[in-house]
């Protein structure tokens, strides 16, 4: 899977929050050198976005 476009189109909540969460998760995955990155053809951002949209990970925006 490249980028979860269907989930992005159907997402009806705060786009800033989900973008921030995917960005932060991308950074985490790259720093950890997660093996799932290679399974996703080296595409860190799409992997992070999929994890956020499919709720494999939870996120919260701290104020």
N, CA, C, O and CB atoms as a CASP TS submission, in Angstrom:
PFRMAT TS
TARGET T0000
AUTHOR 0000-0000-0000
METHOD Language model
MODEL 1
PARENT N/A
ATOM      1  N   UNK     1       0.853  -1.182   0.000  1.00  0.00           N
ATOM      2  CA  UNK     1       0.000   0.000   0.000  1.00  0.00           C
ATOM      3  C   UNK     1       0.889   1.231   0.000  1.00  0.00           C
ATOM      4  O   UNK     1       1.805   1.343   0.815  1.00  0.00           O
ATOM      5  CB  UNK     1      -0.965   0.006   1.224  1.00  0.00           C
ATOM      6  N   UNK     2       0.623   2.137  -0.897  1.00  0.00           N
ATOM      7  CA  UNK     2       1.417   3.352  -0.963  1.00  0.00           C
ATOM      8  C   UNK     2       0.911   4.345   0.084  1.00  0.00           C
ATOM      9  O   UNK     2       1.482   4.430   1.171  1.00  0.00           O
ATOM     10  CB  UNK     2       1.361   3.970  -2.385  1.00  0.00           C
ATOM     11  N   UNK     3      -0.127   5.082  -0.216  1.00  0.00           N
ATOM     12  CA  UNK     3      -0.698   6.036   0.738  1.00  0.00           C
ATOM     13  C   UNK     3      -2.173   5.736   0.883  1.00  0.00           C
ATOM     14  O   UNK     3      -2.838   5.494  -0.124  1.00  0.00           O
ATOM     15  CB  UNK     3      -0.471   7.512   0.281  1.00  0.00           C
ATOM     16  N   UNK     4      -2.716   5.740   2.089  1.00  0.00           N
ATOM     17  CA  UNK     4      -4.115   5.373   2.311  1.00  0.00           C
ATOM     18  C   UNK     4      -5.085   6.468   1.847  1.00  0.00           C
ATOM     19  O   UNK     4      -5.687   7.160   2.668  1.00  0.00           O
ATOM     20  CB  UNK     4      -4.342   5.076   3.789  1.00  0.00           C
ATOM     21  N   UNK     5      -5.230   6.616   0.537  1.00  0.00           N
ATOM     22  CA  UNK     5      -6.062   7.697  -0.005  1.00  0.00           C
ATOM     23  C   UNK     5      -7.532   7.567   0.377  1.00  0.00           C
ATOM     24  O   UNK     5      -8.182   8.565   0.688  1.00  0.00           O
ATOM     25  CB  UNK     5      -5.940   7.732  -1.508  1.00  0.00           C
ATOM     26  N   UNK     6      -8.056   6.351   0.357  1.00  0.00           N
ATOM     27  CA  UNK     6      -9.469   6.178   0.708  1.00  0.00           C
ATOM     28  C   UNK     6      -9.740   6.659   2.131  1.00  0.00           C
ATOM     29  O   UNK     6     -10.734   7.340   2.386  1.00  0.00           O
ATOM     30  CB  UNK     6      -9.883   4.703   0.562  1.00  0.00           C
ATOM     31  N   UNK     7      -8.857   6.302   3.046  1.00  0.00           N
ATOM     32  CA  UNK     7      -9.023   6.733   4.431  1.00  0.00           C
ATOM     33  C   UNK     7      -8.904   8.245   4.556  1.00  0.00           C
ATOM     34  O   UNK     7      -9.617   8.873   5.338  1.00  0.00           O
ATOM     35  CB  UNK     7      -7.992   6.051   5.327  1.00  0.00           C
ATOM     36  N   UNK     8      -8.001   8.818   3.781  1.00  0.00           N
ATOM     37  CA  UNK     8      -7.811  10.268   3.803  1.00  0.00           C
ATOM     38  C   UNK     8      -9.052  10.985   3.302  1.00  0.00           C
ATOM     39  O   UNK     8      -9.469  11.987   3.884  1.00  0.00           O
ATOM     40  CB  UNK     8      -6.600  10.663   2.958  1.00  0.00           C
ATOM     41  N   UNK     9      -9.643  10.485   2.232  1.00  0.00           N
ATOM     42  CA  UNK     9     -10.848  11.090   1.664  1.00  0.00           C
ATOM     43  C   UNK     9     -12.017  10.980   2.629  1.00  0.00           C
ATOM     44  O   UNK     9     -12.800  11.919   2.772  1.00  0.00           O
ATOM     45  CB  UNK     9     -11.205  10.427   0.330  1.00  0.00           C
ATOM     46  N   UNK    10     -12.134   9.844   3.287  1.00  0.00           N
ATOM     47  CA  UNK    10     -13.263   9.606   4.192  1.00  0.00           C
ATOM     48  C   UNK    10     -13.083  10.240   5.571  1.00  0.00           C
ATOM     49  O   UNK    10     -14.041  10.312   6.340  1.00  0.00           O
ATOM     50  CB  UNK    10     -13.477   8.126   4.353  1.00  0.00           C
ATOM     51  N   UNK    11     -11.899  10.692   5.890  1.00  0.00           N
ATOM     52  CA  UNK    11     -11.621  11.269   7.204  1.00  0.00           C
ATOM     53  C   UNK    11     -12.369  12.587   7.356  1.00  0.00           C
ATOM     54  O   UNK    11     -12.244  13.480   6.518  1.00  0.00           O
ATOM     55  CB  UNK    11     -10.102  11.481   7.404  1.00  0.00           C
ATOM     56  N   UNK    12     -13.145  12.704   8.429  1.00  0.00           N
ATOM     57  CA  UNK    12     -13.979  13.899   8.584  1.00  0.00           C
ATOM     58  C   UNK    12     -13.702  14.665   9.878  1.00  0.00           C
ATOM     59  O   UNK    12     -14.537  15.449  10.331  1.00  0.00           O
ATOM     60  CB  UNK    12     -15.434  13.511   8.538  1.00  0.00           C
ATOM     61  N   UNK    13     -12.549  14.440  10.457  1.00  0.00           N
ATOM     62  CA  UNK    13     -12.199  15.143  11.685  1.00  0.00           C
ATOM     63  C   UNK    13     -11.121  16.187  11.372  1.00  0.00           C
ATOM     64  O   UNK    13     -10.954  16.592  10.222  1.00  0.00           O
ATOM     65  CB  UNK    13     -11.708  14.143  12.779  1.00  0.00           C
ATOM     66  N   UNK    14     -10.409  16.607  12.382  1.00  0.00           N
ATOM     67  CA  UNK    14      -9.410  17.660  12.242  1.00  0.00           C
ATOM     68  C   UNK    14      -8.214  17.177  11.415  1.00  0.00           C
ATOM     69  O   UNK    14      -7.449  16.320  11.859  1.00  0.00           O
ATOM     70  CB  UNK    14      -8.942  18.136  13.625  1.00  0.00           C
ATOM     71  N   UNK    15      -8.065  17.726  10.231  1.00  0.00           N
ATOM     72  CA  UNK    15      -7.002  17.309   9.316  1.00  0.00           C
ATOM     73  C   UNK    15      -5.616  17.683   9.860  1.00  0.00           C
ATOM     74  O   UNK    15      -4.645  16.964   9.622  1.00  0.00           O
ATOM     75  CB  UNK    15      -7.214  17.948   7.934  1.00  0.00           C
ATOM     76  N   UNK    16      -5.521  18.787  10.579  1.00  0.00           N
ATOM     77  CA  UNK    16      -4.242  19.189  11.156  1.00  0.00           C
ATOM     78  C   UNK    16      -3.746  18.134  12.153  1.00  0.00           C
ATOM     79  O   UNK    16      -2.567  17.781  12.154  1.00  0.00           O
ATOM     80  CB  UNK    16      -4.371  20.565  11.848  1.00  0.00           C
ATOM     81  N   UNK    17      -4.643  17.641  12.989  1.00  0.00           N
ATOM     82  CA  UNK    17      -4.257  16.650  13.986  1.00  0.00           C
ATOM     83  C   UNK    17      -3.733  15.380  13.343  1.00  0.00           C
ATOM     84  O   UNK    17      -2.687  14.865  13.740  1.00  0.00           O
ATOM     85  CB  UNK    17      -5.430  16.325  14.882  1.00  0.00           C
ATOM     86  N   UNK    18      -4.452  14.871  12.352  1.00  0.00           N
ATOM     87  CA  UNK    18      -4.044  13.612  11.728  1.00  0.00           C
ATOM     88  C   UNK    18      -2.734  13.790  10.954  1.00  0.00           C
ATOM     89  O   UNK    18      -1.914  12.874  10.904  1.00  0.00           O
ATOM     90  CB  UNK    18      -5.154  13.092  10.790  1.00  0.00           C
ATOM     91  N   UNK    19      -2.540  14.957  10.357  1.00  0.00           N
ATOM     92  CA  UNK    19      -1.298  15.242   9.643  1.00  0.00           C
ATOM     93  C   UNK    19      -0.133  15.327  10.624  1.00  0.00           C
ATOM     94  O   UNK    19       0.947  14.798  10.362  1.00  0.00           O
ATOM     95  CB  UNK    19      -1.420  16.551   8.838  1.00  0.00           C
ATOM     96  N   UNK    20      -0.353  15.988  11.743  1.00  0.00           N
ATOM     97  CA  UNK    20       0.690  16.087  12.772  1.00  0.00           C
ATOM     98  C   UNK    20       1.043  14.708  13.323  1.00  0.00           C
ATOM     99  O   UNK    20       2.215  14.394  13.532  1.00  0.00           O
ATOM    100  CB  UNK    20       0.234  17.012  13.917  1.00  0.00           C
ATOM    101  N   UNK    21       0.026  13.894  13.554  1.00  0.00           N
ATOM    102  CA  UNK    21       0.258  12.552  14.089  1.00  0.00           C
ATOM    103  C   UNK    21       1.046  11.700  13.099  1.00  0.00           C
ATOM    104  O   UNK    21       1.972  10.993  13.496  1.00  0.00           O
ATOM    105  CB  UNK    21      -1.075  11.871  14.428  1.00  0.00           C
ATOM    106  N   UNK    22       0.694  11.758  11.829  1.00  0.00           N
ATOM    107  CA  UNK    22       1.401  10.973  10.810  1.00  0.00           C
ATOM    108  C   UNK    22       2.838  11.470  10.650  1.00  0.00           C
ATOM    109  O   UNK    22       3.754  10.668  10.464  1.00  0.00           O
ATOM    110  CB  UNK    22       0.658  11.047   9.455  1.00  0.00           C
ATOM    111  N   UNK    23       3.034  12.760  10.720  1.00  0.00           N
ATOM    112  CA  UNK    23       4.373  13.326  10.608  1.00  0.00           C
ATOM    113  C   UNK    23       5.252  12.882  11.777  1.00  0.00           C
ATOM    114  O   UNK    23       6.394  12.464  11.588  1.00  0.00           O
ATOM    115  CB  UNK    23       4.302  14.857  10.549  1.00  0.00           C
ATOM    116  N   UNK    24       4.715  12.976  12.952  1.00  0.00           N
ATOM    117  CA  UNK    24       5.459  12.580  14.150  1.00  0.00           C
ATOM    118  C   UNK    24       5.764  11.082  14.129  1.00  0.00           C
ATOM    119  O   UNK    24       6.859  10.659  14.498  1.00  0.00           O
ATOM    120  CB  UNK    24       4.665  12.942  15.420  1.00  0.00           C
ATOM    121  N   UNK    25       4.782  10.284  13.691  1.00  0.00           N
ATOM    122  CA  UNK    25       4.974   8.840  13.613  1.00  0.00           C
ATOM    123  C   UNK    25       6.036   8.498  12.566  1.00  0.00           C
ATOM    124  O   UNK    25       6.829   7.579  12.769  1.00  0.00           O
ATOM    125  CB  UNK    25       3.644   8.135  13.279  1.00  0.00           C
ATOM    126  N   UNK    26       6.058   9.222  11.464  1.00  0.00           N
ATOM    127  CA  UNK    26       7.080   9.010  10.434  1.00  0.00           C
ATOM    128  C   UNK    26       8.469   9.200  11.016  1.00  0.00           C
ATOM    129  O   UNK    26       9.382   8.415  10.760  1.00  0.00           O
ATOM    130  CB  UNK    26       6.868   9.968   9.249  1.00  0.00           C
ATOM    131  N   UNK    27       8.609  10.248  11.798  1.00  0.00           N
ATOM    132  CA  UNK    27       9.896  10.522  12.444  1.00  0.00           C
ATOM    133  C   UNK    27      10.279   9.374  13.385  1.00  0.00           C
ATOM    134  O   UNK    27      11.420   8.914  13.382  1.00  0.00           O
ATOM    135  CB  UNK    27       9.839  11.860  13.223  1.00  0.00           C
ATOM    136  N   UNK    28       9.316   8.921  14.184  1.00  0.00           N
ATOM    137  CA  UNK    28       9.586   7.826  15.112  1.00  0.00           C
ATOM    138  C   UNK    28      10.027   6.571  14.371  1.00  0.00           C
ATOM    139  O   UNK    28      11.012   5.937  14.748  1.00  0.00           O
ATOM    140  CB  UNK    28       8.350   7.527  15.955  1.00  0.00           C
ATOM    141  N   UNK    29       9.299   6.214  13.320  1.00  0.00           N
ATOM    142  CA  UNK    29       9.632   5.012  12.563  1.00  0.00           C
ATOM    143  C   UNK    29      11.023   5.091  11.953  1.00  0.00           C
ATOM    144  O   UNK    29      11.775   4.117  11.977  1.00  0.00           O
ATOM    145  CB  UNK    29       8.608   4.782  11.474  1.00  0.00           C
ATOM    146  N   UNK    30      11.358   6.246  11.410  1.00  0.00           N
ATOM    147  CA  UNK    30      12.671   6.378  10.780  1.00  0.00           C
ATOM    148  C   UNK    30      13.792   6.345  11.815  1.00  0.00           C
ATOM    149  O   UNK    30      14.856   5.786  11.550  1.00  0.00           O
ATOM    150  CB  UNK    30      12.744   7.673   9.972  1.00  0.00           C
ATOM    151  N   UNK    31      13.576   6.924  12.967  1.00  0.00           N
ATOM    152  CA  UNK    31      14.603   6.914  14.013  1.00  0.00           C
ATOM    153  C   UNK    31      14.788   5.506  14.587  1.00  0.00           C
ATOM    154  O   UNK    31      15.899   5.123  14.954  1.00  0.00           O
ATOM    155  CB  UNK    31      14.231   7.900  15.137  1.00  0.00           C
ATOM    156  N   UNK    32      13.702   4.741  14.664  1.00  0.00           N
ATOM    157  CA  UNK    32      13.777   3.380  15.192  1.00  0.00           C
ATOM    158  C   UNK    32      14.249   2.363  14.151  1.00  0.00           C
ATOM    159  O   UNK    32      14.559   1.216  14.473  1.00  0.00           O
ATOM    160  CB  UNK    32      12.426   2.967  15.724  1.00  0.00           C
ATOM    161  N   UNK    33      14.295   2.818  12.882  1.00  0.00           N
ATOM    162  CA  UNK    33      14.633   1.928  11.773  1.00  0.00           C
ATOM    163  C   UNK    33      13.726   0.693  11.793  1.00  0.00           C
ATOM    164  O   UNK    33      14.184  -0.447  11.717  1.00  0.00           O
ATOM    165  CB  UNK    33      16.124   1.508  11.846  1.00  0.00           C
ATOM    166  N   UNK    34      12.434   0.965  11.897  1.00  0.00           N
ATOM    167  CA  UNK    34      11.418  -0.082  11.978  1.00  0.00           C
ATOM    168  C   UNK    34      11.489  -0.999  10.753  1.00  0.00           C
ATOM    169  O   UNK    34      11.545  -0.508   9.626  1.00  0.00           O
ATOM    170  CB  UNK    34      10.011   0.540  12.100  1.00  0.00           C
ATOM    171  N   UNK    35      11.487  -2.316  10.955  1.00  0.00           N
ATOM    172  CA  UNK    35      11.564  -3.244   9.818  1.00  0.00           C
ATOM    173  C   UNK    35      10.352  -3.174   8.891  1.00  0.00           C
ATOM    174  O   UNK    35      10.442  -3.596   7.738  1.00  0.00           O
ATOM    175  CB  UNK    35      11.715  -4.653  10.327  1.00  0.00           C
ATOM    176  N   UNK    36       9.235  -2.655   9.363  1.00  0.00           N
ATOM    177  CA  UNK    36       8.049  -2.512   8.517  1.00  0.00           C
ATOM    178  C   UNK    36       8.281  -1.520   7.380  1.00  0.00           C
ATOM    179  O   UNK    36       7.566  -1.544   6.378  1.00  0.00           O
ATOM    180  CB  UNK    36       6.855  -2.067   9.356  1.00  0.00           C
ATOM    181  N   UNK    37       9.265  -0.660   7.529  1.00  0.00           N
ATOM    182  CA  UNK    37       9.574   0.310   6.469  1.00  0.00           C
ATOM    183  C   UNK    37       9.989  -0.432   5.201  1.00  0.00           C
ATOM    184  O   UNK    37       9.549  -0.079   4.107  1.00  0.00           O
ATOM    185  CB  UNK    37      10.699   1.289   6.921  1.00  0.00           C
ATOM    186  N   UNK    38      10.822  -1.444   5.336  1.00  0.00           N
ATOM    187  CA  UNK    38      11.261  -2.213   4.162  1.00  0.00           C
ATOM    188  C   UNK    38      10.105  -2.988   3.549  1.00  0.00           C
ATOM    189  O   UNK    38      10.052  -3.154   2.330  1.00  0.00           O
ATOM    190  CB  UNK    38      12.390  -3.179   4.544  1.00  0.00           C
ATOM    191  N   UNK    39       9.188  -3.458   4.366  1.00  0.00           N
ATOM    192  CA  UNK    39       8.010  -4.164   3.844  1.00  0.00           C
ATOM    193  C   UNK    39       7.091  -3.219   3.078  1.00  0.00           C
ATOM    194  O   UNK    39       6.263  -3.662   2.283  1.00  0.00           O
ATOM    195  CB  UNK    39       7.234  -4.830   4.987  1.00  0.00           C
ATOM    196  N   UNK    40       7.235  -1.927   3.315  1.00  0.00           N
ATOM    197  CA  UNK    40       6.429  -0.904   2.643  1.00  0.00           C
ATOM    198  C   UNK    40       7.254  -0.167   1.583  1.00  0.00           C
ATOM    199  O   UNK    40       7.032   1.016   1.326  1.00  0.00           O
ATOM    200  CB  UNK    40       5.867   0.100   3.672  1.00  0.00           C
ATOM    201  N   UNK    41       8.195  -0.869   0.982  1.00  0.00           N
ATOM    202  CA  UNK    41       9.049  -0.319  -0.079  1.00  0.00           C
ATOM    203  C   UNK    41       9.808   0.930   0.353  1.00  0.00           C
ATOM    204  O   UNK    41      10.106   1.786  -0.480  1.00  0.00           O
ATOM    205  CB  UNK    41       8.213   0.002  -1.292  1.00  0.00           C
ATOM    206  N   UNK    42      10.123   1.048   1.631  1.00  0.00           N
ATOM    207  CA  UNK    42      10.899   2.171   2.129  1.00  0.00           C
ATOM    208  C   UNK    42      10.113   3.462   2.293  1.00  0.00           C
ATOM    209  O   UNK    42      10.702   4.516   2.533  1.00  0.00           O
ATOM    210  CB  UNK    42      12.032   2.414   1.224  1.00  0.00           C
ATOM    211  N   UNK    43       8.817   3.398   2.169  1.00  0.00           N
ATOM    212  CA  UNK    43       7.972   4.593   2.241  1.00  0.00           C
ATOM    213  C   UNK    43       7.496   4.807   3.686  1.00  0.00           C
ATOM    214  O   UNK    43       6.509   4.218   4.128  1.00  0.00           O
ATOM    215  CB  UNK    43       6.753   4.464   1.275  1.00  0.00           C
ATOM    216  N   UNK    44       8.213   5.649   4.388  1.00  0.00           N
ATOM    217  CA  UNK    44       7.970   5.868   5.810  1.00  0.00           C
ATOM    218  C   UNK    44       6.665   6.630   6.045  1.00  0.00           C
ATOM    219  O   UNK    44       5.884   6.261   6.922  1.00  0.00           O
ATOM    220  CB  UNK    44       9.139   6.628   6.432  1.00  0.00           C
ATOM    221  N   UNK    45       6.425   7.685   5.273  1.00  0.00           N
ATOM    222  CA  UNK    45       5.243   8.527   5.498  1.00  0.00           C
ATOM    223  C   UNK    45       3.961   7.747   5.246  1.00  0.00           C
ATOM    224  O   UNK    45       3.007   7.865   6.016  1.00  0.00           O
ATOM    225  CB  UNK    45       5.286   9.768   4.598  1.00  0.00           C
ATOM    226  N   UNK    46       3.922   6.959   4.189  1.00  0.00           N
ATOM    227  CA  UNK    46       2.704   6.198   3.910  1.00  0.00           C
ATOM    228  C   UNK    46       2.472   5.130   4.974  1.00  0.00           C
ATOM    229  O   UNK    46       1.327   4.852   5.330  1.00  0.00           O
ATOM    230  CB  UNK    46       2.784   5.549   2.521  1.00  0.00           C
ATOM    231  N   UNK    47       3.545   4.531   5.483  1.00  0.00           N
ATOM    232  CA  UNK    47       3.415   3.559   6.568  1.00  0.00           C
ATOM    233  C   UNK    47       2.850   4.231   7.817  1.00  0.00           C
ATOM    234  O   UNK    47       1.938   3.706   8.456  1.00  0.00           O
ATOM    235  CB  UNK    47       4.779   2.905   6.879  1.00  0.00           C
ATOM    236  N   UNK    48       3.391   5.380   8.153  1.00  0.00           N
ATOM    237  CA  UNK    48       2.909   6.116   9.330  1.00  0.00           C
ATOM    238  C   UNK    48       1.449   6.531   9.158  1.00  0.00           C
ATOM    239  O   UNK    48       0.653   6.406  10.088  1.00  0.00           O
ATOM    240  CB  UNK    48       3.784   7.359   9.583  1.00  0.00           C
ATOM    241  N   UNK    49       1.100   7.021   7.978  1.00  0.00           N
ATOM    242  CA  UNK    49      -0.287   7.430   7.723  1.00  0.00           C
ATOM    243  C   UNK    49      -1.231   6.239   7.842  1.00  0.00           C
ATOM    244  O   UNK    49      -2.310   6.354   8.422  1.00  0.00           O
ATOM    245  CB  UNK    49      -0.416   8.071   6.327  1.00  0.00           C
ATOM    246  N   UNK    50      -0.827   5.101   7.296  1.00  0.00           N
ATOM    247  CA  UNK    50      -1.671   3.908   7.408  1.00  0.00           C
ATOM    248  C   UNK    50      -1.859   3.513   8.865  1.00  0.00           C
ATOM    249  O   UNK    50      -2.967   3.159   9.269  1.00  0.00           O
ATOM    250  CB  UNK    50      -1.062   2.741   6.621  1.00  0.00           C
ATOM    251  N   UNK    51      -0.794   3.567   9.658  1.00  0.00           N
ATOM    252  CA  UNK    51      -0.898   3.219  11.077  1.00  0.00           C
ATOM    253  C   UNK    51      -1.839   4.163  11.816  1.00  0.00           C
ATOM    254  O   UNK    51      -2.593   3.735  12.689  1.00  0.00           O
ATOM    255  CB  UNK    51       0.482   3.245  11.731  1.00  0.00           C
ATOM    256  N   UNK    52      -1.796   5.432  11.471  1.00  0.00           N
ATOM    257  CA  UNK    52      -2.663   6.413  12.127  1.00  0.00           C
ATOM    258  C   UNK    52      -4.112   6.219  11.697  1.00  0.00           C
ATOM    259  O   UNK    52      -5.007   6.171  12.540  1.00  0.00           O
ATOM    260  CB  UNK    52      -2.200   7.846  11.806  1.00  0.00           C
ATOM    261  N   UNK    53      -4.349   6.107  10.386  1.00  0.00           N
ATOM    262  CA  UNK    53      -5.714   5.982   9.884  1.00  0.00           C
ATOM    263  C   UNK    53      -6.382   4.680  10.276  1.00  0.00           C
ATOM    264  O   UNK    53      -7.592   4.657  10.502  1.00  0.00           O
ATOM    265  CB  UNK    53      -5.718   6.108   8.400  1.00  0.00           C
ATOM    266  N   UNK    54      -5.620   3.583  10.364  1.00  0.00           N
ATOM    267  CA  UNK    54      -6.207   2.296  10.741  1.00  0.00           C
ATOM    268  C   UNK    54      -6.185   2.083  12.245  1.00  0.00           C
ATOM    269  O   UNK    54      -6.562   1.018  12.735  1.00  0.00           O
ATOM    270  CB  UNK    54      -5.472   1.160  10.052  1.00  0.00           C
ATOM    271  N   UNK    55      -5.749   3.082  12.964  1.00  0.00           N
ATOM    272  CA  UNK    55      -5.713   3.087  14.421  1.00  0.00           C
ATOM    273  C   UNK    55      -4.845   1.977  15.003  1.00  0.00           C
ATOM    274  O   UNK    55      -5.136   1.442  16.073  1.00  0.00           O
ATOM    275  CB  UNK    55      -7.108   2.965  14.960  1.00  0.00           C
ATOM    276  N   UNK    56      -3.762   1.634  14.277  1.00  0.00           N
ATOM    277  CA  UNK    56      -2.773   0.722  14.835  1.00  0.00           C
ATOM    278  C   UNK    56      -2.040   1.405  15.978  1.00  0.00           C
ATOM    279  O   UNK    56      -1.556   0.753  16.903  1.00  0.00           O
ATOM    280  CB  UNK    56      -1.778   0.256  13.751  1.00  0.00           C
ATOM    281  N   UNK    57      -1.968   2.716  15.901  1.00  0.00           N
ATOM    282  CA  UNK    57      -1.388   3.502  16.973  1.00  0.00           C
ATOM    283  C   UNK    57      -2.417   4.558  17.387  1.00  0.00           C
ATOM    284  O   UNK    57      -3.271   4.952  16.593  1.00  0.00           O
ATOM    285  CB  UNK    57      -0.031   4.160  16.531  1.00  0.00           C
ATOM    286  N   UNK    58      -2.326   4.990  18.592  1.00  0.00           N
ATOM    287  CA  UNK    58      -3.203   6.046  19.080  1.00  0.00           C
ATOM    288  C   UNK    58      -2.391   7.331  19.186  1.00  0.00           C
ATOM    289  O   UNK    58      -1.182   7.300  19.416  1.00  0.00           O
ATOM    290  CB  UNK    58      -3.839   5.666  20.457  1.00  0.00           C
ATOM    291  N   UNK    59      -3.063   8.444  19.016  1.00  0.00           N
ATOM    292  CA  UNK    59      -2.372   9.715  19.146  1.00  0.00           C
ATOM    293  C   UNK    59      -3.269  10.704  19.893  1.00  0.00           C
ATOM    294  O   UNK    59      -4.492  10.572  19.939  1.00  0.00           O
ATOM    295  CB  UNK    59      -1.975  10.271  17.753  1.00  0.00           C
ATOM    296  N   UNK    60      -2.610  11.680  20.465  1.00  0.00           N
ATOM    297  CA  UNK    60      -3.345  12.792  21.092  1.00  0.00           C
ATOM    298  C   UNK    60      -2.487  14.032  20.935  1.00  0.00           C
ATOM    299  O   UNK    60      -1.259  13.965  20.975  1.00  0.00           O
ATOM    300  CB  UNK    60      -3.672  12.508  22.621  1.00  0.00           C
ATOM    301  N   UNK    61      -3.134  15.137  20.759  1.00  0.00           N
ATOM    302  CA  UNK    61      -2.437  16.403  20.633  1.00  0.00           C
ATOM    303  C   UNK    61      -2.442  17.053  22.015  1.00  0.00           C
ATOM    304  O   UNK    61      -3.504  17.313  22.582  1.00  0.00           O
ATOM    305  CB  UNK    61      -3.107  17.332  19.545  1.00  0.00           C
ATOM    306  N   UNK    62      -1.264  17.311  22.547  1.00  0.00           N
ATOM    307  CA  UNK    62      -1.170  17.939  23.850  1.00  0.00           C
ATOM    308  C   UNK    62      -1.257  19.446  23.698  1.00  0.00           C
ATOM    309  O   UNK    62      -0.706  20.030  22.765  1.00  0.00           O
ATOM    310  CB  UNK    62       0.130  17.538  24.558  1.00  0.00           C
ATOM    311  N   UNK    63      -1.943  20.044  24.613  1.00  0.00           N
ATOM    312  CA  UNK    63      -2.101  21.505  24.575  1.00  0.00           C
ATOM    313  C   UNK    63      -1.112  22.172  25.478  1.00  0.00           C
ATOM    314  O   UNK    63      -1.094  23.399  25.577  1.00  0.00           O
ATOM    315  CB  UNK    63      -3.510  21.913  24.968  1.00  0.00           C
TER
END
